[in-house]
Amino acid sequence: MNALLVQGSQMLLVLALAPLLTGWVRKVKARLLRRRGASVWQPYRDLLRLLRKEAVVADSASWLFRVAPYLIFSAIWVAAALVPTFAINLIFSWSADLIAIVALLGSARFFLALAGLDVGTSFGGIGASREMMIAPLAEPAMIMIVFTLSLLAGSTQLSSIVAYMIGPEVGLRISVAMSLVALVMVALAENARIPVDNPATHLELTMVHEAMVLEYSGRHLAMIEAAASLKLLLYVSLIAAIFTPWGMAAAGQGLGHYLVGGVAYLGKLAAGGFLLALFETSIAKMRVFRVSQFLSAALMLGLLAVLLLFVSRNL
Amino acid sequence: MNLVPSLSIVAALLALGVLAVPLAPRRGGSALVYVAALLLTLAALAPPVALLLAGVDAGTVARLSLPLGIPWLGAHFRIDALSAFFLVVVNLGGAASSLYSLGYGRHEPSPGRVLPFYCAFLAGMNLVVLADDAFSFLLAWEFMSLSSWALVMAHHREPGNALAGFVYLTMASFGTLSLLLAFGVLAGPEGAYTFEQIRSREPAPLLASLALVLVLLGAGSKAGLVPLHAWLPLAHPAAPSQVSALMSGVMTKVAVYGFVRIVFDLLGEPQLWWSMVVLALGGITSALGVLYALMQHDLKKLLAYHTVENIGIIFIGLGLAMAFRANAMGWAAALALTAALFHVLNHSLFKSLLFFGAGAVLTATGERDMEKLGGLIHRMPRTAFAFLAGSAAISALPPLNGFVSEWLTFQAMLVSPQLPQWGLKFLVPAVGALLALSAALAAACFVKAFGVTFLGRPRSERARTAREVDGFAVGAMFALALLCLLAGVLPGVVIDGIAPVTQYLLGGRMPEQLSQAWLSIVPITAGRSSYNGLLLFAFIALSMVVVITAIHRLASHAVRRGPAWDCGFADDNPRAQYTAGSFAQPIRRVFGTLVFAAREHVTMPSPGDMAPARLEVRLRDPVWELFYAPIAVAVGFAADRFDRLQFLTIRKYLSLVFGALILLLLVLVLWAR
């Protein structure tokens, strides 16, 4: 029963924190640009306002357009709840390993791209087609990162990987460093951040994610926005859990450890958000067809890391 | 276990094929034939399913020899775990397509050209799987090829179909010839043609390698391995849709059966480099197949090219199994082979479903060209839903079945660092990257296929006025979609069903799955990796219900319909939407410039000129240009040279004959020395 409660609280925790992380990144970005910026709570207010509004649905939209936001949100929520945040080995952590979590995000993207095509507008199409150009490059890179980590830890289970990373035998490894760089690159692309996409624009010809969701409004848009925040949180948690696993509790260690883990997690999120904002303000967005080169570099890094490990377990 | 039911069903199918000739032109005749075929395939399904689910031990086989065929050989038949598994695949596909045809077959303009061959085709595929000697195997194989060729030629007047039939016939003959030679090599000089005798022989390493190459050519050309796939995207779409589904979903699997039977069962000890060849071929096939598919605008052609990709995935699994087997790692080989066979079943389910969907679209609109479709989700909601389920399954999205087999393949790959060979150590991660790439490209491909065909606004009048298809067709599609979901959330049943096969071929099996807690699947040990599709499905469904209820309770549930916004530039013309070509453009630009030498050429009219601007895209097919074009040129050249032999005088003919005789006698004399 306790185990279920802990798992449930992780599920609620990620949901509650996701908009805060988005607000935090926006705030830091604004401060770095010497603007005052909106409050960090603004994304919550935005979501509430969107939920209260009526939804305007295009005449040519089908049922898929109205179901997709809930499906996308649920898939990403479940995926985010399976990534360790403050503790490992939670009761359902074995139900999906890292490959399955990546694939769950793939399911969400599949339906998002379909929703972009559903109304039959040119902007929706451009977004969907570009998203499906980025994904085939990001996903192999991600799988290579999974290969690297699981070859080291001897498991594709995220909890076992984290446990290995906390442990003493990990040391400084070039393959881990390479997969960290590759994972950051993939995370930038998957979350539609600068330099791959710009989450703040709405009328730029290079946009990808925002173009797909252009027709959404009201509660449907709220779901999509919440899902995007959750996905950002998921990637920050994933990077934090694998590469900075310090302070994380193990299941069943008791409330004190959980609290330490929770505080450490909040600190990691804040640091991750700050670094993201810093990176985004210091780099320019690239042309859409440069993205393929950017992600190919991530794929090559990942593949190189795996090959190093196939050659020697000590690299 | 008894072979009589299975063989009598084959005989009944053949008899039904003969009966179909007089029945075809009559009213209700085709429905009668399809009902009979449906019942027969369902009946054929029962014994192998029972055999596999009962968890038979590896030795259980039934044999039967009939005094047919070559007098001193007879015809041998046998059913063991491997043939039982493929009997399930064949007859499941056959039953689904017979059910589908009950409705779809009504639109057939010339049922007499389809019905007899349809039954013969089903019988042929069953026979290949049951055959237990080289002669019956080849006879059944060729019977299957020829009956499917006749089905490809059913609508022979449509443009392009004659070419498709010609290419198919050529490739099929080439494949059978390769297999014939392979069995010749295996049987050796003493002519040991029954599989029992072949199994007990130990061929010399060089001869075994030769046999492997021949089998790769023979079975690979039927399955569609690159570069032998060229016939497949021509022939599969040309046939009526229920036959396309059978050819793509089932016949390619019979080819996989041929490969597995010969390489894992008959060929004896494997050599290491075999697995490298198969792995590399599988990786290239999967990546190239899906890239080809992405470039297609024709819905059925897209599906056919996509079959090539899935065959690649299956051969990746088989290659891994061969590598582990050569290193005596039975448990890992069992994992890889299970992944491959699981994908065999999965692909037969969702590819049949997708071809049924394409057939439904074809009946409703008369169009296969996606550029003229669109918006069908409003007019054909049920077909759209089933097609969506198939698309999600084939794109390897959890919690559906396609994901499970790919996940198992990845898990098998993660064992490969334990292999001692350096070549494999470098090859496997590269193939893994190719597999991940093709899985992601498959998702792009099916976003395109479903999105352009069913979503958006209709691009032609016939798409605007399409009507939903009949209940039988919809029922067949929904049954397959349900099976896709079931195999995805309860993969343990399938894995345990495959266990007797790996036990028989490799002497090892995956851990028993149905006894795992929460029905998770555990490929090696629970600490290493596990996946639970059932829980994942439950979580997603539950959180969706919670979210929807919460929002509709607590927040606004008002909906207003209005015109599309499109950033204020909404254009009423449906041609302003994204098309299949424009959707694939970014991928074409990223991958196509390398693989297909894709070039875009824009012709802009001069200012003031009212002519439209034109965009031309040129793609080159590397396989066709590198492999087939030179062969065609060589054959043409040789034919031109030999043409002169046709117009000689009788004197010259006689001297030619005389010369040939002398030459042969010389050879004989030299050989004897």
Interface residues (C-beta under 8 A of the other chain):
Chain A: L51 R52 K53 E54 A55 V56 V57 A58 D59 S60 A61 S62 W63 L64 R66 Y70 L71 F73 S74 A75 W77 V78 A81 F92 W94 S95 A96 D97 I99 A100 A103 L104 G106 S107 R109 F110 A113 L114 L117 D118 V119 G120 T121 S122 F123 G124 G125 I126 A128 S129 R130 M132 M133 A135 P136 L137 A138 E139 P140 M142 I143 M144 F147 S150 L151 G154 S155 T156 Q157 S160 H202 L203 L214 E215 G218 R219 A222 M223 V288 F289 S292 L299 G302 L303 V306 L307 L309 F310 V311 R313
Chain B: G374 G375 I377 H378 P381 A384 L388 A392 S395 A396 L397 P398 F403 W407 F410 Q411 M413 L414 S416 P417 K425 F426 V428 P429 A430 G432 A433 A436 L437 A439 A440 L441 A443 A444 F446 V447 K448 F450 G451 V452 L455 G456 R457 W518 S520 A526 G527 R528 S529 S530 Y531 N532 L535 L536 F539 I540 A541 S543 M544 V547 I548 I551 L554 A555 S556 H557 A558 V559 R560 R561 G562 P563 A564 W565 D566 C567 F569 A570 D571 P574 A576 Q577 Y578 S582 F583 A584 Q585 P586 I587 R589 V590
